[in-house]
C-alpha cells in the first residue's frame, strides 16, 4: 500500500506543479490578457512570481471602478469569502452591496486598510482604468494591480495581476508555494464579487448586517 500511496502523492504533486499552478496563475486570462502592458508592471523587474486573473463584466469601466475604489477594511470590504476575511481579521463586517460615496476617492500615497495592521499603499490611481497597490515589507516587494479595459457594448475586462520579489532561500520559497492557492481562491472570488455587484447581482447582506 505504501508504494501505491507514494505514487499517488507524486502524481498529485506533478499535476499541481505543472498544469495546476499554471491554471491558478492564469485563471480566466487569455493570451492577450497575459501580454497586456499594465500600469504597475514596471514597479517590479524580473518578479519571482506573477499571476494574472481576469473576468468579463457586463458593465462600463467606471461602474466597475466605483466598486473597486471603495475596497478595504472599514470601507467596502473585499467582495471575497467574507467569513474567511473576518475570521483572519481582514474585515470587521460583510462586504458592501451598495456604493459608498465617502470612499469613492483615492490618491497616490493613500493606504487601503486590510485588517487592523498596516494598509496597502496606493501607487497608481487612474479612475476607470487602473488601480495599483505596491509595497515592501520583510524583504518582500510586491505589486497588486487591477486594470479595467473597455470591450464595447457596456462590457469591461477586469484583470488582477500580482507580482513579487522574495528573499532567496528555501523558507521563502515554501511560504510562497503555500500562499499561492489561498491567494488564488480569495482573488478569484473577489473578481466574481465585483462582477456581481457591478452587474447589479450582489448576493451578500448589506454592510452592517448581522453575520
BAROLO-722094 format. One record per atom (N, C-alpha, C, O): residue in one letter; x negated, y, z negated. Coordinates in steps of 0.2 Angstrom, whole numbers, plus 5000, padded with zeros to 4 digits. Each point is the difference from the previous one (the first is absolute). Example, Ala and Ser with C-alpha at 12.3 -4.5 7.8 and 13.67 -1.06 7.14 Angstrom:
2
A493449724961
A500450065000
A499650065000
A499549994997
S500750065007
S499650064999
S500450054997
S499750064999
# end
This chain:
211
X499649945000
X500450065000
X499650065000
X500150055003
X499349954993
X499650065000
X499750025007
X500050065001
X499849895003
X499750035006
X500650035005
X499950055003
X500749924996
X500650035004
X500150074997
X500250045004
X499849974990
X500150064997
X499550055002
X500250065002
X499249924998
X499450055003
X500150025007
X499950055002
X500349905002
X500150015007
X500650055001
X500050055004
X500549954992
X500650045000
X499850074998
X500250055003
X499449964992
X499850064997
X499650045006
X500050065001
X499549905002
X499650035005
X500450025006
X499850055003
X500649914999
X500550025006
X500350064998
X500150045005
X500249974989
X500450064998
X499550065000
X500250055002
X499249944996
X499550054999
X499850035007
X500050065002
X499949895003
X499950025007
X500550035003
X499950055004
X500849934995
X500550035003
X500150074997
X500250055004
X499749964990
X500050074997
X499550055003
X500150055001
X499349924999
X499450045001
X500050025008
X499850065001
X500549905003
X500050025007
X500650035003
X500150064999
X500449905003
X500750035002
X500350044994
X500350055001
X499749924993
X500450034995
X499750074998
X500550054999
X498949965000
X499750074998
X500250055006
X500150064999
X499849925007
X500150045005
X500750035001
X500250055001
X500349904997
X500750025000
X500150054995
X500450045001
X499349954993
X500150044994
X499850075002
X500350054998
X499149955006
X499750075001
X500350035006
X499850065001
X500649915003
X500350035006
X500849995001
X500250015005
X500149984989
X500749995001
X500450055003
X499950064999
X500549925006
X500450055004
X499650045005
X500350045004
X499049964996
X499750055004
X499849965007
X499949945001
X500250105004
X499849985007
X499350025001
X499750044997
X500049935009
X499350025002
X500050085001
X499450034998
X501150005004
X500050085001
X499950034993
X499750054999
X500749924996
X500050034993
X499350004997
X499750044997
X500049905004
X499349994997
X499550045003
X499550024997
X500650005010
X499550045003
X500150084999
X499650045002
X501049984995
X500150074999
X499550034996
X499749974995
X500150095007
X499650044996
X500450044995
X500450055002
X499649944991
X500450034995
X499650054996
X499450005000
X501050054997
X499750064997
X499549984995
X499550044999
X500549914997
X499549984995
X499549965002
X499649984996
X500349995010
X499549955002
X499350034999
X499649954998
X500350115003
X499350024999
X499850014993
X499450024999
X501049974996
X499850014993
X499649954998
X499650004995
X500449945008
X499649944998
X499749975007
X500449985005
X499050024995
X499649975005
X499849924999
X499849994994
X500349975010
X499949934999
X500349974994
X499649984995
X501050025004
X500449974994
X499849934999
X500049965005
X500050024989
X499949934998
X500749965002
X500049945001
X500550094998
X500749975002
X500450065003
X500050054998
X500549925005
X500550055004
X500649965001
X500049945002
X500650094997
X500649975002
X500450055004
X500050064999
X500549925005
X500450045004
X500749975000
X500149955004
X500450074993
X500749985000
X500450055003
X499950064999
X500649925005
X500550045003
X500749985001
X500149944999
X500350115002
X500749985000
X500450065004
X499750055000
X500849935004
X500450055004
X500650024996
X500449964998
X499750105002
X500650034996
X500450045005
X499850045004
X500949954995
X500550035004
X500150074997
X500650014998
X498950035002
X500150074997
X499550045003
X499449985002
X500750094998
X499550045003
X499450014995
X500149994994
X499350035008
X499450004995
X500150044994
X499849994995
X500550075006
X500150044994
X500549974995
X500050024994
X500549945008
X500549974996
X499649954996
X500149994994
X499449975009
X499649954996
X499550044996
X499949984994
X499950085008
X499550034996
X500350034993
X499750004995
X500950025006
X500450024994
X500049954994
X500050024994
X500049915008
X500049954995
X499349994998
X499849994994
X499750015011
X499349984998
X499750054996
X499649994995
X500550085006
X499750054996
X500150004993
X499750034996
X500949945002
X500250014993
X499849934996
X500249994994
X499449975009
X499849944996
X499650024994
X499750054999
X500349904996
X499650014994
X500449994993
X500650005000
X499049994995
X500249994993
X500450074998
X499750055001
X500949944996
X500450064998
X500150045006
X500250064999
X499849915007
X500250045006
X500549955003
X500549994997
X499450005010
X500549955003
X499949934999
X500449965002
X499050024995
X499949935000
X499649975005
X499750045004
X500349904997
X499549975005
X500449955005
X499849985005
X500950024994
X500449965005
X499849935001
X500249975005
X499550004990
X499749935001
X500449964996
X500750004999
X499049954997
X500349964995
X500050044994
X499649994996
X501050045002
X500050054995
X499849964993
X499750034996
X500649915003
X499949964994
X499349994999
X499850004994
X499849995011
X499349984999
X499650074999
X499650004996
X500650055008
X499750074998
X500150024993
X499650034997
X501049965001
X500150024993
X499749954995
X499850034995
X500249915006
X499649954996
X499350024999
X499750004994
X500050025011
X499250025000
X499950084998
X499550025000
X501150014999
X499950074998
X499950055006
X499850064998
X500349925008
X499950055005
X500650045001
X500050065003
X500649924995
X500650045000
X500450004993
X499849964996
X500650095003
X500350004993
X500850005002
X500450004995
X499849995011
X500750005002
X500149975007
X499550005003
X501149984999
X500149985007
X499850055005
X500050064999
X499849925007
X499850045005
X500650045002
X500649975000
X499350095003
X500650045002
X500449985006
X499749965004
X500950054996
X500449985006
X500350075002
X500550005005
X499350054993
X500250075002
X499350045001
X499549994997
X500650065008
X499450055000
X500050044995
X500550034997
X498949995000
X499950044995
X499650075002
X499450005001
X501050054999
X499750065003
X499450034996
X499650035003
X500449954991
X499450034996
X499349965002
X499550034997
X500649925006
X499449965002
X499950005008
X499749955002
X500550105001
X499950005007
X499450045003
X499950005006
X499750024990
X499450035002
X499449974997
X499949994994
X499650005010
X499349984998
X499550045003
X500150035006
X499349984990
X499550045003
X499349964999
X500049964996
X499550055009
X499449974999
X499750024993
X500050054998
X499849904998
X499750014993
X500549984995
X499849994994
X500950005008
X500549984995
X499849934998
X499649965004
X500750014991
X500049934998
X500649975000
X500550034997
X499649915006
X500749974999
X499949954994
X499649955001
X500850064994
X499949954994
X500249935002
X500549995002
X499149974995
X500249925001
X499949984993
X499449984997
X501150014999
X500049984993
X499850064996
X500050065002
X499749934992
X499850054995
X499350025001
X499850054997
X499849925007
X499350015001
X499950055005
X500450045002
X499049965001
X499850055005
X500449995006
X500149945002
X500150115001
X500450005006
X499649985007
X499350004999
X501050005006
X499749995007
X499950075003
X500450035001
X498949995000
X499950065003
X500350015007
X499949955004
X500450104998
X500250025007
X499550035004
X499750054998
X500149915007
X499450035005
X500350035006
X499650055002
X500949935001
X500350035006
X500850004999
X500349954998
X499950115004
X500850015000
X500150035007
X499950065002
X500549905002
X500350035007
X500749985000
X500249945002
X500250104996
X500849984999
X500249975007
X500050035005
X500449924994
X500349965005
X499549965004
X500149975005
X499250034993
X499549975004
X499549954996
X499949955002
X499950084993
X499549964996
X499950024993
X500150064998
X499849894998
X499950014993
X499449964998
X500049945001
X499450094996
X499449964999
X499950014993
X499950054997
X500049894999
X499850004993
X499349975000
X499849955004
X499750084992
X499349975000
X499750024994
X500150054997
X499449905000
X499750024994
X499449954999
X499949955004
X499750064991
X499549964998
X500049994993
X500150044996
X499849895002
X500049994993
X499649934999
X500149955003
X499550054992
X499649944998
X499749975006
X499949945001
X499850105003
X499649985006
X500449985006
X499749985005
X501050034994
X500449985006
X500350065003
X500250054997
X499749965009
X500350055004
X500549985005
X499949955003
X500750084996
X500649975004
X500450055003
X499950064999
X500549925006
X500450055004
X500749965001
X500049945002
X500550094996
X500749975002
X500450065004
X500150054997
X500049935009
X500350055004
X500649985004
X500149945001
X500450105000
X500649995004
X500050045006
X499950064999
X500349915006
X500150045007
X500749995002
X500249955000
X500150115002
X500649995003
X500050025007
X499850065002
X500449905003
X499950015007
X500749995003
X500349955000
X499950115004
X500750005003
X500049955006
X499650005004
X501049964996
X500149965006
X500550025005
X500149975005
X500250094993
X500650025004
X500649964998
X500049954997
X500650095005
X500649964998
X500250004993
X500349964998
X499450094998
X500150004993
X499749944996
X500249984995
X499250005008
X499649944996
X499350034999
X499750045003
X500049934991
X499450014998
X499649944999
X500349954997
X499150055005
X499549944998
X499650034994
X499750045000
X500449924994
X499750024994
X499449954999
X500249945000
X499250084999
X499449964999
X499750024993
X499950054999
X500049894998
X499650014993
X499349975002
X500049945002
X499550104996
X499349975001
X499650014994
X500050064997
X499749895001
X499550004994
X499349985002
X499949965005
X499650074992
X499349995001
X499650014994
X500250044996
X499349925003
X499650014994
X499349985001
X499849965004
X499850074992
X499349984999
X499949984993
X500250044995
X499549905003
X500049974994
X499249994998
X499649995005
X500250004989
X499349994998
X499949935003
X500449955000
X498950045001
X499849935002
X500049954994
X499950034995
X500349915007
X499949954994
X500649965001
X500650015002
X499349934995
X500649955000
X500650024996
X500549985002
X499450054992
X500650024996
X500450055004
X500649995000
X499150065003
X500450055004
X500449965006
X500650015001
X499049945002
X500349975005
X500649964998
X500650005003
X499449974991
X500549964997
X500650044998
X500649985002
X499350084996
X500550044998
X500450025006
X500750005000
X499050025005
X500350025006
X500549945003
X500550015002
X499249934998
X500449955003
X500649984996
X500549985002
X499550034991
X500649994996
X500550065001
X500649995000
X499150075001
X500550065001
X500350005007
X500650025000
X499149955005
X500350005007
X500749985000
X500450045003
X499849904995
X500749985000
X500550044996
X500650015003
X499250014991
X500450044996
X500250075004
X500550025000
X498950015002
X500150065004
X500450005006
X500450045001
X499649905003
X500449995005
X500750004999
X500450035003
X499849934991
X500749994999
X500350064998
X500650025002
X499050024994
X500350074997
X500150055006
X500550035001
X499049975003
X500050055006
X500549985005
X500450055002
X499649895000
X500649985004
X500750024998
X500450025004
X499749964989
X500650024998
X500250074999
X500550035001
X498950014998
X500150075001
X500250035006
X500450045001
X499349935005
X500250025006
X500749995002
X500450035003
X499849914995
X500749985001
X500550044996
X500550025002
X499350004991
X500450054996
X500050075004
X500650034999
X498949995003
X500050065004
X500550005006
X500450055001
X499549895003
X500549995005
X500750014998
X500450035003
X499849934992
X500750004998
X500250074998
X500650015001
X499050024995
X500250074998
X500150055006
X500550035000
X499049975004
X500050055006
X500649985005
X500350045003
X499949904997
X500649985004
X500650004997
X500549985002
X499550044991
X500650014997
X500349934997
X500649994999
X498949965000
X500249944997
X499749984994
X499949944998
X500050114997
X499749994994
X500449954996
X500650015000
X499049944996
X500449954997
X499950004992
X500349964997
X499350095001
X499850004993
X500450044996
X500350055003
X499849954990
X500350044996
X499850075000
X499450015001
X501050044999
X499750075000
X499550014994
X500149974995
X499550085006
X499550024995
X500350024994
X500550034999
X499249944995
X500350014994
X500549954997
X500250004995
X500049965010
X500549944998
X499649954996
X499450005000
X501049964996
X499849954996
X499649955004
X500349985006
X499249994992
X499749945004
X500449945000
X499849955003
# end
